[in-house]
Amino acid sequence: MTDLRVEITNYGLRLISDTPAGQPIARSRRLLLTPKPNEQKVNQINLLFRDNGHASVGDVQRLTDGNLAVRVYLPYEEFSVYYTVLQTEKPVRAQLIFDGDVQTGQPIPVRFAMLYVDEPVGEGPRDN
């Protein structure tokens, strides 16, 4: 079992329209998270929010440059929670748990994914 923990330094937002003609509208949003340089070589975490999302938590794979790329699938309705955390909190960290050795081009399922913030007790709704 591999337990990766990284600090997120930047994020990007993508609002996507990818509905084929004649199909029901599929809403999709993506948050691209950039972690602080880390020994695990995770260089990107994609949070994918969709109406008709995948049944898995996500996957991780090694890219040809040796870095790891992660995809996490989430319900569309949860987008605003994650976006608000990224807009208002610092530092934000991510934890990912998966089994197996990551090989180039061979995705491995992610068993657990979490975005989290550690705050001092009693800080209140605004950062000081």
C-alpha positions as CSV (number, residue, x, y, z in Angstrom):
1,M,0.0,0.0,0.0
2,T,1.3,3.5,-0.9
3,D,0.1,6.5,1.1
4,L,1.0,9.8,-0.6
5,R,0.7,13.1,1.0
6,V,1.4,16.4,-0.7
7,E,0.9,20.1,-0.2
8,I,-1.1,21.9,-2.9
9,T,0.5,25.2,-4.1
10,N,-1.7,26.2,-7.1
11,Y,-4.9,25.2,-8.8
12,G,-6.5,25.7,-12.2
13,L,-10.2,25.7,-13.1
14,R,-11.7,24.2,-16.2
15,L,-15.4,24.4,-17.1
16,I,-16.0,21.8,-19.8
17,S,-18.8,21.1,-22.3
18,D,-18.2,17.6,-23.8
19,T,-21.7,16.4,-24.6
20,P,-22.0,14.5,-27.9
21,A,-24.8,15.5,-30.3
22,G,-28.1,13.8,-29.4
23,Q,-27.0,12.9,-25.9
24,P,-28.3,14.3,-22.6
25,I,-26.2,17.3,-21.4
26,A,-23.3,16.1,-19.2
27,R,-22.0,18.8,-16.9
28,S,-18.3,18.6,-16.1
29,R,-15.8,20.7,-14.2
30,R,-12.1,20.1,-13.4
31,L,-9.7,21.4,-10.8
32,L,-6.1,20.9,-11.7
33,L,-4.0,20.8,-8.5
34,T,-0.3,21.5,-8.5
35,P,1.6,20.1,-5.5
36,K,4.7,21.5,-4.0
37,P,7.8,19.5,-5.3
38,N,7.8,16.2,-3.5
39,E,9.9,13.0,-3.3
40,Q,7.0,10.9,-4.7
41,K,7.1,13.0,-7.9
42,V,3.4,13.8,-8.0
43,N,3.2,16.7,-10.4
44,Q,-0.5,16.9,-11.0
45,I,-3.8,15.9,-9.4
46,N,-6.9,16.2,-11.5
47,L,-10.2,16.5,-9.6
48,L,-12.9,15.6,-12.2
49,F,-16.5,16.5,-11.3
50,R,-19.1,14.9,-13.5
51,D,-22.9,14.2,-13.5
52,N,-22.3,10.7,-14.8
53,G,-19.0,10.0,-13.2
54,H,-16.9,6.8,-12.9
55,A,-17.6,4.2,-10.3
56,S,-14.0,4.2,-9.1
57,V,-12.3,6.7,-6.7
58,G,-9.7,7.5,-9.4
59,D,-6.3,6.3,-10.7
60,V,-2.6,7.1,-10.6
61,Q,-0.1,6.5,-13.3
62,R,3.6,7.2,-14.1
63,L,4.2,9.5,-17.0
64,T,7.1,9.0,-19.5
65,D,9.0,11.8,-17.7
66,G,8.9,9.7,-14.4
67,N,6.4,12.0,-12.7
68,L,3.0,10.7,-11.3
69,A,-0.3,12.0,-12.5
70,V,-3.5,11.4,-10.5
71,R,-7.2,11.5,-11.4
72,V,-9.9,11.6,-8.8
73,Y,-13.6,11.3,-9.8
74,L,-16.1,13.2,-7.8
75,P,-19.9,14.0,-8.0
76,Y,-20.6,17.3,-9.8
77,E,-22.6,18.5,-6.8
78,E,-19.5,18.5,-4.6
79,F,-17.5,20.9,-6.8
80,S,-18.4,24.1,-4.8
81,V,-17.0,22.5,-1.5
82,Y,-13.6,21.7,-3.1
83,Y,-13.4,25.0,-4.9
84,T,-14.2,27.0,-1.7
85,V,-11.5,25.2,0.2
86,L,-8.9,25.9,-2.5
87,Q,-10.0,29.6,-2.6
88,T,-10.0,30.3,1.1
89,E,-7.6,27.9,3.0
90,K,-3.9,27.6,3.2
91,P,-2.1,25.3,3.4
92,V,-4.2,22.6,1.6
93,R,-3.0,19.1,1.4
94,A,-4.0,15.9,-0.5
95,Q,-3.7,12.3,0.6
96,L,-3.9,9.4,-1.8
97,I,-3.8,5.7,-1.0
98,F,-3.3,3.0,-3.7
99,D,-1.9,-0.5,-4.0
100,G,0.9,-1.7,-6.3
101,D,3.9,-0.4,-8.0
102,V,3.1,2.4,-10.5
103,Q,4.4,1.6,-14.0
104,T,4.6,4.0,-17.0
105,G,1.3,4.2,-18.8
106,Q,-0.5,1.6,-16.6
107,P,-3.1,3.2,-14.3
108,I,-3.5,1.8,-10.8
109,P,-6.8,2.4,-9.0
110,V,-6.8,4.9,-6.1
111,R,-8.5,3.4,-3.0
112,F,-8.8,6.6,-1.0
113,A,-8.4,10.3,-1.8
114,M,-8.8,13.3,0.5
115,L,-8.2,17.0,0.4
116,Y,-7.6,18.4,3.9
117,V,-6.7,21.5,5.9
118,D,-5.2,21.6,9.4
119,E,-6.2,24.7,11.4
120,P,-5.6,25.8,14.9
121,V,-8.5,25.4,17.3
122,G,-10.6,28.5,17.7
123,E,-9.2,30.4,14.8
124,G,-12.7,31.4,13.6
125,P,-14.0,31.7,10.0
126,R,-11.3,34.1,8.9
127,D,-7.5,33.5,8.7
128,N,-5.4,35.9,10.7
